Amino acid sequence: MNSKALELWVGIFVAAGVAALAMLAFKVGNLSTVEVQDAYTIKGRFDNIGGLKVKAPVTMAGVRIGRVADISFDNSRYQAVVSMSIDGRYQKIPNDTSASILTSGLLGEQYVGLEVGGAEEFLKNGDSLQLTQSALVLEKMIGQFLYSQASKDK
């Protein structure tokens, strides 16, 4: 009987460990949050999106208001087009709002940050953001720094 009880406790412990690993995977993979409801889509054009991925958060003032729905490439303008699905609860976003690709956390997860504008008209389904700021590319920044240091030495 003692052996059966030990096997039961080991089984419970293993099941709890698997559940904890699954929760950790969902948290790291950003899959634990519910999808947006009554969503509308807006687009932004960026020269460089860095490591931005589909389902990355879209935030305003640090609050997640949507997700990246699609990323495509515009052959005529040579820019990345990012489609963002915004939760229907956030209908009153001014149409002069700007978007930036930002980095959070130690792992460098990228997301789209919106900064509110001051217009009296609001974004509607299918609208495009006019003001966008691309992702900062670390290699470019290091290259610019080294180039400026080398020109300073001359």
ZARO-497374 format. One record per residue: residue number from 0; residue in one letter; chain; x, y, z of N, C-alpha, C, O in turn. Coordinates in nm, 4 decimals, always signed. Layout:
% residues N
NODE resi resn chain     n_px     n_py     n_pz    ca_px    ca_py    ca_pz     c_px     c_py     c_pz     o_px     o_py     o_pz
NODE  NUM    A     A        X        Y        Z        X        Y        Z        X        Y        Z        X        Y        Z
...
% end
This chain:
% residues 154
NODE resi resn chain     n_px     n_py     n_pz    ca_px    ca_py    ca_pz     c_px     c_py     c_pz     o_px     o_py     o_pz
NODE    0    M     A  +0.0823  -0.1185  +0.0000  +0.0000  +0.0000  +0.0000  +0.0864  +0.1244  +0.0000  +0.0532  +0.2232  -0.0654
NODE    1    N     A  +0.1955  +0.1205  +0.0718  +0.2873  +0.2339  +0.0791  +0.3466  +0.2647  -0.0581  +0.3666  +0.3810  -0.0928
NODE    2    S     A  +0.3742  +0.1612  -0.1350  +0.4297  +0.1769  -0.2696  +0.3293  +0.2454  -0.3623  +0.3680  +0.3297  -0.4432
NODE    3    K     A  +0.2024  +0.2108  -0.3518  +0.0982  +0.2711  -0.4352  +0.0824  +0.4196  -0.4030  +0.0651  +0.5010  -0.4938
NODE    4    A     A  +0.0880  +0.4549  -0.2763  +0.0744  +0.5957  -0.2368  +0.1928  +0.6766  -0.2895  +0.1761  +0.7899  -0.3346
NODE    5    L     A  +0.3109  +0.6187  -0.2838  +0.4298  +0.6864  -0.3362  +0.4181  +0.7091  -0.4863  +0.4523  +0.8163  -0.5363
NODE    6    E     A  +0.3697  +0.6081  -0.5581  +0.3512  +0.6220  -0.7028  +0.2486  +0.7294  -0.7352  +0.2656  +0.8039  -0.8317
NODE    7    L     A  +0.1422  +0.7384  -0.6557  +0.0394  +0.8411  -0.6751  +0.0985  +0.9804  -0.6568  +0.0740  +1.0695  -0.7382
NODE    8    W     A  +0.1763  +0.9997  -0.5504  +0.2366  +1.1310  -0.5249  +0.3378  +1.1674  -0.6334  +0.3459  +1.2840  -0.6722
NODE    9    V     A  +0.4132  +1.0730  -0.6821  +0.5076  +1.1000  -0.7913  +0.4309  +1.1403  -0.9169  +0.4723  +1.2319  -0.9878
NODE   10    G     A  +0.3205  +1.0732  -0.9447  +0.2378  +1.1081  -1.0607  +0.1808  +1.2480  -1.0494  +0.1801  +1.3227  -1.1472
NODE   11    I     A  +0.1331  +1.2843  -0.9318  +0.0802  +1.4202  -0.9094  +0.1909  +1.5228  -0.9277  +0.1696  +1.6268  -0.9900
NODE   12    F     A  +0.3076  +1.4946  -0.8743  +0.4211  +1.5869  -0.8866  +0.4601  +1.6062  -1.0335  +0.4844  +1.7190  -1.0763
NODE   13    V     A  +0.4664  +1.4986  -1.1101  +0.5016  +1.5069  -1.2524  +0.3946  +1.5857  -1.3287  +0.4281  +1.6688  -1.4131
NODE   14    A     A  +0.2672  +1.5608  -1.3003  +0.1589  +1.6334  -1.3668  +0.1662  +1.7827  -1.3355  +0.1449  +1.8657  -1.4239
NODE   15    A     A  +0.1964  +1.8177  -1.2095  +0.2096  +1.9590  -1.1724  +0.3280  +2.0234  -1.2455  +0.3201  +2.1386  -1.2881
NODE   16    G     A  +0.4366  +1.9489  -1.2593  +0.5525  +2.0009  -1.3322  +0.5220  +2.0253  -1.4789  +0.5635  +2.1269  -1.5348
NODE   17    V     A  +0.4503  +1.9339  -1.5417  +0.4124  +1.9516  -1.6828  +0.3196  +2.0710  -1.6979  +0.3338  +2.1482  -1.7928
NODE   18    A     A  +0.2248  +2.0877  -1.6059  +0.1338  +2.2024  -1.6110  +0.2109  +2.3338  -1.5940  +0.1817  +2.4318  -1.6627
NODE   19    A     A  +0.3081  +2.3366  -1.5039  +0.3886  +2.4573  -1.4843  +0.4700  +2.4906  -1.6090  +0.4813  +2.6074  -1.6460
NODE   20    L     A  +0.5266  +2.3893  -1.6740  +0.6010  +2.4128  -1.7980  +0.5104  +2.4637  -1.9097  +0.5504  +2.5502  -1.9876
NODE   21    A     A  +0.3893  +2.4107  -1.9177  +0.2942  +2.4573  -2.0194  +0.2575  +2.6031  -1.9949  +0.2516  +2.6818  -2.0895
NODE   22    M     A  +0.2329  +2.6406  -1.8692  +0.2004  +2.7796  -1.8371  +0.3176  +2.8707  -1.8720  +0.2970  +2.9796  -1.9256
NODE   23    L     A  +0.4385  +2.8284  -1.8428  +0.5568  +2.9071  -1.8749  +0.5710  +2.9241  -2.0259  +0.6042  +3.0328  -2.0732
NODE   24    A     A  +0.5460  +2.8180  -2.1012  +0.5549  +2.8256  -2.2471  +0.4523  +2.9226  -2.3033  +0.4840  +2.9999  -2.3936
NODE   25    F     A  +0.3299  +2.9201  -2.2518  +0.2272  +3.0133  -2.2981  +0.2630  +3.1568  -2.2627  +0.2401  +3.2480  -2.3421
NODE   26    K     A  +0.3186  +3.1771  -2.1451  +0.3562  +3.3127  -2.1022  +0.4695  +3.3671  -2.1886  +0.4620  +3.4810  -2.2347
NODE   27    V     A  +0.5732  +3.2886  -2.2112  +0.6869  +3.3326  -2.2923  +0.6450  +3.3494  -2.4382  +0.6903  +3.4418  -2.5057
NODE   28    G     A  +0.5590  +3.2606  -2.4864  +0.5128  +3.2671  -2.6243  +0.4038  +3.3701  -2.6453  +0.3570  +3.3880  -2.7578
NODE   29    N     A  +0.3620  +3.4385  -2.5393  +0.2607  +3.5429  -2.5461  +0.1284  +3.4877  -2.5991  +0.0554  +3.5584  -2.6687
NODE   30    L     A  +0.0969  +3.3622  -2.5671  -0.0248  +3.3002  -2.6167  -0.1343  +3.2936  -2.5107  -0.2450  +3.2480  -2.5394
NODE   31    S     A  -0.1054  +3.3377  -2.3908  -0.2013  +3.3220  -2.2828  -0.3130  +3.4250  -2.2870  -0.4173  +3.4038  -2.2251
NODE   32    T     A  -0.2951  +3.5344  -2.3569  -0.3966  +3.6377  -2.3576  -0.5039  +3.6067  -2.4604  -0.4785  +3.5392  -2.5602
NODE   33    V     A  -0.6214  +3.6555  -2.4357  -0.7338  +3.6325  -2.5245  -0.7200  +3.7219  -2.6475  -0.6619  +3.8303  -2.6416
NODE   34    E     A  -0.7741  +3.6742  -2.7575  -0.7698  +3.7531  -2.8799  -0.8586  +3.8769  -2.8653  -0.9464  +3.8830  -2.7793
NODE   35    V     A  -0.8330  +3.9744  -2.9515  -0.9107  +4.0981  -2.9473  -1.0529  +4.0701  -2.9939  -1.0761  +3.9796  -3.0740
NODE   36    Q     A  -1.1486  +4.1490  -2.9430  -1.2892  +4.1300  -2.9770  -1.3413  +4.2517  -3.0516  -1.2996  +4.3644  -3.0250
NODE   37    D     A  -1.4332  +4.2285  -3.1456  -1.4906  +4.3355  -3.2288  -1.3800  +4.4222  -3.2867  -1.3882  +4.5449  -3.2835
NODE   38    A     A  -1.2774  +4.3583  -3.3391  -1.1565  +4.4279  -3.3815  -1.1768  +4.5044  -3.5115  -1.2611  +4.4702  -3.5945
NODE   39    Y     A  -1.0970  +4.6081  -3.5257  -1.0847  +4.6774  -3.6534  -0.9369  +4.6823  -3.6872  -0.8514  +4.6735  -3.5991
NODE   40    T     A  -0.9074  +4.6964  -3.8169  -0.7697  +4.6859  -3.8647  -0.7185  +4.8214  -3.9090  -0.7872  +4.8956  -3.9792
NODE   41    I     A  -0.5959  +4.8530  -3.8667  -0.5248  +4.9703  -3.9171  -0.3896  +4.9227  -3.9690  -0.3417  +4.8153  -3.9328
NODE   42    K     A  -0.3295  +5.0044  -4.0542  -0.2014  +4.9658  -4.1138  -0.0975  +5.0742  -4.0907  -0.1296  +5.1917  -4.0726
NODE   43    G     A  +0.0276  +5.0313  -4.0918  +0.1405  +5.1224  -4.0827  +0.2509  +5.0749  -4.1749  +0.2734  +4.9547  -4.1885
NODE   44    R     A  +0.3195  +5.1682  -4.2381  +0.4307  +5.1349  -4.3283  +0.5614  +5.1700  -4.2577  +0.5777  +5.2798  -4.2044
NODE   45    F     A  +0.6545  +5.0736  -4.2586  +0.7819  +5.0915  -4.1905  +0.8959  +5.0593  -4.2867  +0.8844  +4.9695  -4.3701
NODE   46    D     A  +1.0065  +5.1337  -4.2742  +1.1252  +5.1042  -4.3549  +1.1948  +4.9780  -4.3059  +1.2538  +4.9047  -4.3852
NODE   47    N     A  +1.1881  +4.9523  -4.1757  +1.2523  +4.8344  -4.1176  +1.1719  +4.7913  -3.9963  +1.1502  +4.8706  -3.9046
NODE   48    I     A  +1.1273  +4.6657  -3.9949  +1.0493  +4.6175  -3.8804  +1.1334  +4.5348  -3.7836  +1.0817  +4.4871  -3.6826
NODE   49    G     A  +1.2624  +4.5171  -3.8130  +1.3479  +4.4400  -3.7238  +1.2960  +4.2993  -3.7062  +1.2739  +4.2290  -3.8048
NODE   50    G     A  +1.2759  +4.2563  -3.5816  +1.2295  +4.1213  -3.5529  +1.0826  +4.1149  -3.5156  +1.0406  +4.0217  -3.4471
NODE   51    L     A  +1.0036  +4.2123  -3.5591  +0.8604  +4.2129  -3.5283  +0.7937  +4.0906  -3.5901  +0.8238  +4.0525  -3.7032
NODE   52    K     A  +0.7038  +4.0305  -3.5152  +0.6364  +3.9086  -3.5612  +0.4852  +3.9246  -3.5532  +0.4336  +4.0091  -3.4800
NODE   53    V     A  +0.4154  +3.8414  -3.6301  +0.2696  +3.8368  -3.6216  +0.2318  +3.7954  -3.4794  +0.2997  +3.7124  -3.4190
NODE   54    K     A  +0.1257  +3.8516  -3.4268  +0.0742  +3.8327  -3.2906  +0.1529  +3.9110  -3.1865  +0.1285  +3.8954  -3.0669
NODE   55    A     A  +0.2470  +3.9951  -3.2292  +0.3169  +4.0811  -3.1335  +0.2163  +4.1828  -3.0785  +0.1225  +4.2199  -3.1490
NODE   56    P     A  +0.2340  +4.2280  -2.9553  +0.1395  +4.3233  -2.8967  +0.1448  +4.4604  -2.9655  +0.2486  +4.5035  -3.0158
NODE   57    V     A  +0.0294  +4.5264  -2.9655  +0.0194  +4.6676  -3.0037  -0.0245  +4.7385  -2.8760  -0.1284  +4.7057  -2.8188
NODE   58    T     A  +0.0555  +4.8365  -2.8314  +0.0260  +4.9014  -2.7042  +0.0090  +5.0509  -2.7212  +0.0582  +5.1111  -2.8166
NODE   59    M     A  -0.0622  +5.1093  -2.6256  -0.0747  +5.2539  -2.6149  -0.0670  +5.2865  -2.4662  -0.1451  +5.2341  -2.3867
NODE   60    A     A  +0.0256  +5.3717  -2.4291  +0.0488  +5.4086  -2.2895  +0.0782  +5.2861  -2.2040  +0.0449  +5.2830  -2.0855
NODE   61    G     A  +0.1410  +5.1845  -2.2646  +0.1784  +5.0645  -2.1925  +0.0692  +4.9600  -2.1806  +0.0922  +4.8530  -2.1244
NODE   62    V     A  -0.0499  +4.9892  -2.2325  -0.1625  +4.8963  -2.2247  -0.1787  +4.8277  -2.3596  -0.1799  +4.8935  -2.4637
NODE   63    R     A  -0.1913  +4.6942  -2.3576  -0.2094  +4.6219  -2.4832  -0.3497  +4.6468  -2.5352  -0.4483  +4.6154  -2.4685
NODE   64    I     A  -0.3581  +4.7044  -2.6566  -0.4887  +4.7343  -2.7158  -0.5137  +4.6517  -2.8419  -0.6203  +4.6619  -2.9027
NODE   65    G     A  -0.4166  +4.5707  -2.8812  -0.4343  +4.4905  -3.0009  -0.3140  +4.4029  -3.0277  -0.2255  +4.3874  -2.9435
NODE   66    R     A  -0.3129  +4.3455  -3.1479  -0.2042  +4.2572  -3.1893  -0.1710  +4.2826  -3.3353  -0.2542  +4.3313  -3.4118
NODE   67    V     A  -0.0477  +4.2488  -3.3730  -0.0079  +4.2541  -3.5133  -0.0781  +4.1380  -3.5833  -0.0615  +4.0223  -3.5445
NODE   68    A     A  -0.1568  +4.1692  -3.6869  -0.2357  +4.0672  -3.7555  -0.1617  +4.0105  -3.8757  -0.1736  +3.8916  -3.9053
NODE   69    D     A  -0.0849  +4.0948  -3.9459  -0.0198  +4.0505  -4.0683  +0.0982  +4.1421  -4.0982  +0.0970  +4.2604  -4.0642
NODE   70    I     A  +0.1995  +4.0858  -4.1619  +0.3145  +4.1630  -4.2081  +0.3376  +4.1271  -4.3531  +0.3502  +4.0097  -4.3876
NODE   71    S     A  +0.3433  +4.2283  -4.4380  +0.3664  +4.2040  -4.5805  +0.4665  +4.3066  -4.6333  +0.5093  +4.3968  -4.5613
NODE   72    F     A  +0.5028  +4.2906  -4.7608  +0.6010  +4.3797  -4.8231  +0.5369  +4.4492  -4.9427  +0.4751  +4.3841  -5.0269
NODE   73    D     A  +0.5515  +4.5807  -4.9500  +0.4983  +4.6593  -5.0613  +0.6082  +4.6729  -5.1664  +0.7079  +4.7416  -5.1441
NODE   74    N     A  +0.5898  +4.6076  -5.2806  +0.6908  +4.6080  -5.3869  +0.7088  +4.7442  -5.4515  +0.8158  +4.7720  -5.5057
NODE   75    S     A  +0.6082  +4.8298  -5.4475  +0.6208  +4.9597  -5.5131  +0.6938  +5.0616  -5.4255  +0.7684  +5.1447  -5.4771
NODE   76    R     A  +0.6732  +5.0561  -5.2940  +0.7377  +5.1519  -5.2027  +0.8583  +5.0930  -5.1303  +0.9327  +5.1653  -5.0641
NODE   77    Y     A  +0.8777  +4.9623  -5.1427  +0.9880  +4.8927  -5.0746  +0.9830  +4.9136  -4.9241  +1.0834  +4.9455  -4.8605
NODE   78    Q     A  +0.8647  +4.8950  -4.8692  +0.8438  +4.9089  -4.7260  +0.7654  +4.7890  -4.6738  +0.6947  +4.7211  -4.7483
NODE   79    A     A  +0.7797  +4.7651  -4.5444  +0.6997  +4.6625  -4.4788  +0.5654  +4.7243  -4.4398  +0.5598  +4.8366  -4.3897
NODE   80    V     A  +0.4588  +4.6504  -4.4631  +0.3249  +4.6946  -4.4256  +0.2785  +4.6066  -4.3099  +0.2656  +4.4850  -4.3236
NODE   81    V     A  +0.2540  +4.6702  -4.1964  +0.2128  +4.5988  -4.0761  +0.0646  +4.6257  -4.0525  +0.0238  +4.7401  -4.0322
NODE   82    S     A  -0.0158  +4.5191  -4.0555  -0.1588  +4.5303  -4.0253  -0.1787  +4.4990  -3.8781  -0.1322  +4.3966  -3.8280
NODE   83    M     A  -0.2486  +4.5891  -3.8091  -0.2705  +4.5735  -3.6660  -0.4190  +4.5586  -3.6377  -0.5007  +4.6369  -3.6862
NODE   84    S     A  -0.4526  +4.4596  -3.5606  -0.5908  +4.4352  -3.5202  -0.6106  +4.5006  -3.3838  -0.5521  +4.4579  -3.2843
NODE   85    I     A  -0.6940  +4.6048  -3.3804  -0.7163  +4.6823  -3.2579  -0.8491  +4.6418  -3.1964  -0.9500  +4.6311  -3.2661
NODE   86    D     A  -0.8487  +4.6195  -3.0665  -0.9694  +4.5794  -2.9940  -1.0779  +4.6862  -3.0110  -1.0497  +4.8060  -3.0077
NODE   87    G     A  -1.2005  +4.6417  -3.0290  -1.3127  +4.7316  -3.0512  -1.3424  +4.8251  -2.9360  -1.4118  +4.9251  -2.9545
NODE   88    R     A  -1.2918  +4.7952  -2.8179  -1.3129  +4.8846  -2.7029  -1.2382  +5.0162  -2.7191  -1.2674  +5.1140  -2.6504
NODE   89    Y     A  -1.1413  +5.0181  -2.8106  -1.0575  +5.1376  -2.8271  -1.0893  +5.2028  -2.9617  -1.0065  +5.2020  -3.0528
NODE   90    Q     A  -1.2084  +5.2587  -2.9733  -1.2558  +5.3181  -3.0975  -1.2088  +5.4628  -3.1156  -1.2079  +5.5130  -3.2280
NODE   91    K     A  -1.1708  +5.5290  -3.0097  -1.1412  +5.6721  -3.0176  -0.9922  +5.7003  -3.0171  -0.9413  +5.7702  -2.9294
NODE   92    I     A  -0.9221  +5.6450  -3.1162  -0.7799  +5.6718  -3.1339  -0.7686  +5.7769  -3.2439  -0.8121  +5.7524  -3.3564
NODE   93    P     A  -0.7109  +5.8941  -3.2136  -0.7017  +6.0005  -3.3151  -0.6283  +5.9536  -3.4401  -0.5374  +5.8711  -3.4323
NODE   94    N     A  -0.6690  +6.0078  -3.5575  -0.6101  +5.9599  -3.6827  -0.4702  +6.0158  -3.7094  -0.4088  +5.9788  -3.8094
NODE   95    D     A  -0.4181  +6.1031  -3.6239  -0.2793  +6.1478  -3.6395  -0.1867  +6.0788  -3.5384  -0.0787  +6.1289  -3.5074
NODE   96    T     A  -0.2303  +5.9644  -3.4884  -0.1498  +5.8841  -3.3961  -0.0269  +5.8297  -3.4689  -0.0343  +5.7960  -3.5871
NODE   97    S     A  +0.0851  +5.8214  -3.3989  +0.2082  +5.7684  -3.4590  +0.2382  +5.6296  -3.4025  +0.1959  +5.5951  -3.2922
NODE   98    A     A  +0.3121  +5.5516  -3.4806  +0.3480  +5.4146  -3.4401  +0.4993  +5.3985  -3.4439  +0.5656  +5.4472  -3.5354
NODE   99    S     A  +0.5527  +5.3306  -3.3450  +0.6956  +5.3001  -3.3381  +0.7119  +5.1523  -3.3066  +0.6296  +5.0928  -3.2372
NODE  100    I     A  +0.8184  +5.0945  -3.3582  +0.8515  +4.9567  -3.3224  +0.9516  +4.9641  -3.2083  +1.0610  +5.0185  -3.2238
NODE  101    L     A  +0.9138  +4.9094  -3.0944  +0.9928  +4.9185  -2.9723  +1.0340  +4.7793  -2.9268  +0.9815  +4.6787  -2.9746
NODE  102    T     A  +1.1288  +4.7751  -2.8335  +1.1791  +4.6485  -2.7799  +1.1527  +4.6444  -2.6303  +1.1726  +4.7436  -2.5601
NODE  103    S     A  +1.1074  +4.5285  -2.5815  +1.0835  +4.5154  -2.4377  +1.1552  +4.3927  -2.3844  +1.1791  +4.2958  -2.4565
NODE  104    G     A  +1.1881  +4.3989  -2.2597  +1.2422  +4.2829  -2.1907  +1.3842  +4.2465  -2.2288  +1.4439  +4.3043  -2.3197
NODE  105    L     A  +1.4361  +4.1491  -2.1567  +1.5724  +4.1036  -2.1790  +1.5860  +4.0223  -2.3063  +1.6922  +4.0203  -2.3686
NODE  106    L     A  +1.4779  +3.9549  -2.3452  +1.4838  +3.8719  -2.4647  +1.4709  +3.9539  -2.5924  +1.4911  +3.9014  -2.7018
NODE  107    G     A  +1.4375  +4.0821  -2.5796  +1.4307  +4.1690  -2.6966  +1.3055  +4.1506  -2.7794  +1.3092  +4.1712  -2.9007
NODE  108    E     A  +1.1942  +4.1123  -2.7177  +1.0680  +4.0994  -2.7894  +1.0275  +4.2362  -2.8433  +1.0302  +4.3355  -2.7706
NODE  109    Q     A  +0.9904  +4.2409  -2.9697  +0.9510  +4.3681  -3.0295  +0.8003  +4.3787  -3.0378  +0.7299  +4.2791  -3.0546
NODE  110    Y     A  +0.7520  +4.5016  -3.0258  +0.6090  +4.5288  -3.0301  +0.5873  +4.6652  -3.0934  +0.6818  +4.7419  -3.1118
NODE  111    V     A  +0.4622  +4.6950  -3.1267  +0.4279  +4.8245  -3.1851  +0.3707  +4.9118  -3.0744  +0.2752  +4.8735  -3.0068
NODE  112    G     A  +0.4298  +5.0286  -3.0565  +0.3810  +5.1248  -2.9588  +0.3149  +5.2412  -3.0305  +0.3752  +5.3016  -3.1192
NODE  113    L     A  +0.1921  +5.2734  -2.9935  +0.1210  +5.3861  -3.0528  +0.1280  +5.5047  -2.9593  +0.1114  +5.4910  -2.8381
NODE  114    E     A  +0.1532  +5.6234  -3.0174  +0.1518  +5.7474  -2.9394  +0.0391  +5.8327  -2.9912  +0.0314  +5.8631  -3.1103
NODE  115    V     A  -0.0479  +5.8708  -2.9006  -0.1708  +5.9400  -2.9364  -0.1423  +6.0777  -2.9962  -0.0506  +6.1482  -2.9540
NODE  116    G     A  -0.2223  +6.1133  -3.0940  -0.2147  +6.2456  -3.1549  -0.3209  +6.3360  -3.0953  -0.3784  +6.3054  -2.9909
NODE  117    G     A  -0.3464  +6.4474  -3.1621  -0.4430  +6.5426  -3.1087  -0.5581  +6.5719  -3.2024  -0.6335  +6.6664  -3.1791
NODE  118    A     A  -0.5736  +6.4935  -3.3075  -0.6796  +6.5196  -3.4050  -0.8167  +6.4900  -3.3451  -0.8298  +6.4138  -3.2493
NODE  119    E     A  -0.9173  +6.5518  -3.4035  -1.0539  +6.5308  -3.3567  -1.1217  +6.4153  -3.4287  -1.2265  +6.3681  -3.3845
NODE  120    E     A  -1.0633  +6.3688  -3.5393  -1.1179  +6.2543  -3.6111  -1.0449  +6.1287  -3.5649  -0.9277  +6.1337  -3.5276
NODE  121    F     A  -1.1158  +6.0160  -3.5679  -1.0613  +5.8922  -3.5144  -1.0319  +5.7912  -3.6252  -1.0892  +5.7976  -3.7339
NODE  122    L     A  -0.9410  +5.6976  -3.5951  -0.9081  +5.5918  -3.6899  -1.0273  +5.4999  -3.7094  -1.1001  +5.4696  -3.6148
NODE  123    K     A  -1.0464  +5.4561  -3.8325  -1.1537  +5.3635  -3.8657  -1.0919  +5.2388  -3.9277  -0.9723  +5.2358  -3.9568
NODE  124    N     A  -1.1731  +5.1369  -3.9475  -1.1275  +5.0130  -4.0078  -1.0659  +5.0400  -4.1452  -1.1281  +5.1030  -4.2307
NODE  125    G     A  -0.9429  +4.9915  -4.1656  -0.8742  +5.0064  -4.2938  -0.7875  +5.1294  -4.3060  -0.7162  +5.1429  -4.4054
NODE  126    D     A  -0.7903  +5.2205  -4.2089  -0.7073  +5.3415  -4.2150  -0.5592  +5.3072  -4.2014  -0.5220  +5.2020  -4.1495
NODE  127    S     A  -0.4760  +5.3995  -4.2498  -0.3305  +5.3840  -4.2383  -0.2735  +5.4945  -4.1513  -0.3174  +5.6094  -4.1569
NODE  128    L     A  -0.1752  +5.4577  -4.0713  -0.1037  +5.5559  -3.9893  -0.0035  +5.6293  -4.0773  +0.0690  +5.5666  -4.1547
NODE  129    Q     A  +0.0010  +5.7600  -4.0660  +0.0903  +5.8396  -4.1490  +0.2297  +5.8538  -4.0879  +0.3287  +5.8623  -4.1606
NODE  130    L     A  +0.2378  +5.8563  -3.9568  +0.3657  +5.8757  -3.8879  +0.4120  +5.7439  -3.8278  +0.3481  +5.6910  -3.7369
NODE  131    T     A  +0.5229  +5.6909  -3.8782  +0.5777  +5.5666  -3.8248  +0.7274  +5.5815  -3.8028  +0.7945  +5.6577  -3.8725
NODE  132    Q     A  +0.7780  +5.5088  -3.7062  +0.9217  +5.5063  -3.6787  +0.9660  +5.3613  -3.6779  +0.9119  +5.2789  -3.6042
NODE  133    S     A  +1.0643  +5.3314  -3.7603  +1.1115  +5.1941  -3.7748  +1.1872  +5.1471  -3.6516  +1.2207  +5.2254  -3.5627
NODE  134    A     A  +1.2129  +5.0184  -3.6491  +1.2889  +4.9578  -3.5398  +1.4333  +5.0063  -3.5439  +1.4888  +5.0306  -3.6510
NODE  135    L     A  +1.4928  +5.0200  -3.4271  +1.6333  +5.0546  -3.4196  +1.7149  +4.9278  -3.4414  +1.6952  +4.8276  -3.3727
NODE  136    V     A  +1.8056  +4.9330  -3.5364  +1.8899  +4.8178  -3.5665  +2.0238  +4.8395  -3.4972  +2.0952  +4.9354  -3.5263
NODE  137    L     A  +2.0568  +4.7500  -3.4060  +2.1766  +4.7637  -3.3240  +2.3036  +4.7710  -3.4089  +2.3945  +4.8480  -3.3779
NODE  138    E     A  +2.3102  +4.6920  -3.5144  +2.4301  +4.6908  -3.5993  +2.4528  +4.8272  -3.6647  +2.5663  +4.8738  -3.6755
NODE  139    K     A  +2.3426  +4.8911  -3.7084  +2.3551  +5.0244  -3.7700  +2.4039  +5.1262  -3.6679  +2.4897  +5.2092  -3.6980
NODE  140    M     A  +2.3490  +5.1195  -3.5474  +2.3886  +5.2145  -3.4440  +2.5362  +5.1993  -3.4083  +2.6067  +5.2987  -3.3911
NODE  141    I     A  +2.5827  +5.0750  -3.3972  +2.7241  +5.0516  -3.3658  +2.8113  +5.1020  -3.4801  +2.9157  +5.1626  -3.4561
NODE  142    G     A  +2.7693  +5.0775  -3.6045  +2.8445  +5.1256  -3.7199  +2.8538  +5.2771  -3.7230  +2.9599  +5.3324  -3.7518
NODE  143    Q     A  +2.7431  +5.3449  -3.6934  +2.7447  +5.4914  -3.6905  +2.8350  +5.5427  -3.5796  +2.9073  +5.6406  -3.5982
NODE  144    F     A  +2.8311  +5.4768  -3.4642  +2.9163  +5.5177  -3.3531  +3.0637  +5.5012  -3.3890  +3.1439  +5.5915  -3.3652
NODE  145    L     A  +3.0993  +5.3870  -3.4459  +3.2389  +5.3631  -3.4835  +3.2843  +5.4612  -3.5920  +3.3970  +5.5106  -3.5885
NODE  146    Y     A  +3.1968  +5.4885  -3.6871  +3.2309  +5.5838  -3.7936  +3.2525  +5.7233  -3.7367  +3.3452  +5.7933  -3.7773
NODE  147    S     A  +3.1672  +5.7644  -3.6426  +3.1822  +5.8976  -3.5830  +3.3103  +5.9043  -3.4986  +3.3774  +6.0075  -3.4964
NODE  148    Q     A  +3.3444  +5.7947  -3.4292  +3.4681  +5.7926  -3.3498  +3.5915  +5.7977  -3.4405  +3.6907  +5.8629  -3.4077
NODE  149    A     A  +3.5845  +5.7287  -3.5544  +3.6977  +5.7280  -3.6463  +3.7162  +5.8659  -3.7102  +3.8290  +5.9099  -3.7322
NODE  150    S     A  +3.6059  +5.9329  -3.7397  +3.6204  +6.0678  -3.8010  +3.6649  +6.1696  -3.6970  +3.7248  +6.2711  -3.7324
NODE  151    K     A  +3.6368  +6.1447  -3.5694  +3.6799  +6.2332  -3.4627  +3.8326  +6.2255  -3.4428  +3.8983  +6.3254  -3.4137
NODE  152    D     A  +3.8858  +6.1051  -3.4593  +4.0300  +6.0824  -3.4396  +4.1145  +6.1502  -3.5453  +4.2310  +6.1809  -3.5200
NODE  153    K     A  +4.0585  +6.1748  -3.6642  +4.1377  +6.2346  -3.7728  +4.1645  +6.3778  -3.7498  +4.2297  +6.4424  -3.8319
% end
